[in-house]
Amino acid sequence: MADPARARKLAKRISQIVASAIEHDVKDPRLGSVTITDARVTADLHDATVYYTVLGESLDAEPDFASAAAALEAARGVLRTKVGQGTGVRYTPTLTFVADSVPDDARRIEELLAKARESDAEVARRATGAQPAGDADPYKAPRAEEDEEQAEEETRG
């Protein structure tokens, strides 16, 4: 078992090496729009999970995750060799590529926040000019000392 700090450093280095290798060494055109977002290494330093995201050709185009996944699987051996050369560890970790869900989650959160803003605006619109159902000030006001003395006399007598 390795130190967690060492595992984090190795994961960071692996993500840098893989990103650089995809950009400069691997000549697969399907990897042109792949971005490495993160890497995680197990505590025994034997397995690494590399997270990636794929950009579309344009802002409106859907990214091609299937071809990017196939290209990463085809380049796995070359990338593992580069990782072994670049890290200098005794055992080169196996690489597993996983599509990163953070961009999709961020988009979903933005949509939920937009719905919440619309709902808040609707509540604010309905609240303008509305009258309270009960008293204007529904909270009890603190008693003055005279009121307390009268209440004590009533309970005694």
N, C-alpha and C positions, 0 to 999 in steps of 0.2 A: 504494500500500500504506500502510495506516494503522498507527499505533503499536498494539501489542497491548493496552496499557493503555487506549487510547482505544476500541478495539473492545469491551473488557470493560465499560467505563463505558456505552457506547452500548447494549450488550446488556442491561445492568441497567435502564437507563432505558426501553428498549423493553418489557421485561417489566412494569415498573410501569405504563406507559401503557396497555398492552393489558389488564392486569388491571383497572385503573380504568375503562377504557372498557367492558369486558364487564359490570362491576358497575353502572355508572351510565348509560351512553349507549345501549348496544345493548339493545333491548327484546325479545329473543328468549327465551322461557321455557326453551328447550332448553339455554341457557347458564347457567342458575341454579346448576347443580352443577359447573360447570367451574372448575378452579383452575389458574392459570398457575404452573408450577414453576420454569422456567428459560428463558433465551433465549441463543442463540449468534449471533454476527455473523461473516461471512466477513472475511478480512483487508482486502478492498477496500471493505468497508462497503456492499455492494450487495445482499446477501441476508441475511435474518435467519430463523433457525429458532426457533420458539416452542414449548416443550414444555408440555404440559398434562396434567392428570389429571381424571377425572370421578368424583364421589362418587355412590353409590347413594342412593335415596330413604330407605332404612333401612340398618341395619348388615348385614342378611341379603340385601338386594336387590343384584342385579348392576347395575353402572353401564351406562348406555346410551352406549357410545362412538360408535356409528354416527350417532345423531342429533346428538351434540355435534360430531362432525367435520363433518357437513353444515351445522350452524349456524355453525361457525367459517368454513367455506368461503363461506357466504352473506354473512358479515359482514366478509370479508377486506378489501374496498375501504374500508369505513368505518373499520376498524381501522388500515389503512395511512395513511389521511388523518389520523387522530388522532396516529399516530406521527410523521408529517411535521410536523404543527403543534407537537407537543410536543418534538421534538428539535432542530429548526432546522438540520439538516444539508442540504448542497447537493442530495444525491440521497437520496430516501426509500427505504430498503431494501424489497425485496419480502418478503412474509411467507409463511412456510411453517409449517403447524401439524403437530406430530408428537405422538402420544400418548406420554406418559412411561412408561417401563417400570420405573422405580425402585420403585414400590409392589409390583408383581408380583415383582420380584427380591428385595425385602426379605421378602416373604411366603415365597418359596421358601427363602431363607437361614434364616429362622426354623424352617421345617419340617425342614431339614437339621440344624440345631443341636439340635432336639428329638430327632431320631433318634440323633444322636451322644450326647446325654445318656442316652438309654435304653440304648444299647450300652455306655456306660461303667458304668452302674448294673449291667447284667448281668455285665460282667467283674468288677466289685467284688464282686458277690454270689457268683460262682463262686470268687473268690480267697480268701474267708473260710474259714479252716480248711485251706487247701491247704498241702502240704509241697513244698519245692523238690525238683526232680528230681535234682540233684547234691548237692554240699556245701552246707551252710547259708551259708557265706561263699565264693562262687566266685572271689573276687579273691585274687591272690597277696599275701601279707603282705610288707612290706619286710624284707630280711635284716638281721640284727644283724651287728656287726663281726666277731664270732667266727665266724659262718657264712661270711663272706666270706674270712677267713683260711684256713679249712679248705678252701674251694673252690679257692683259689689253690694250696695245697699239693698237692691232688689233681691239678690240671692239670700241675704241675711234675714230680711223681713218678710 
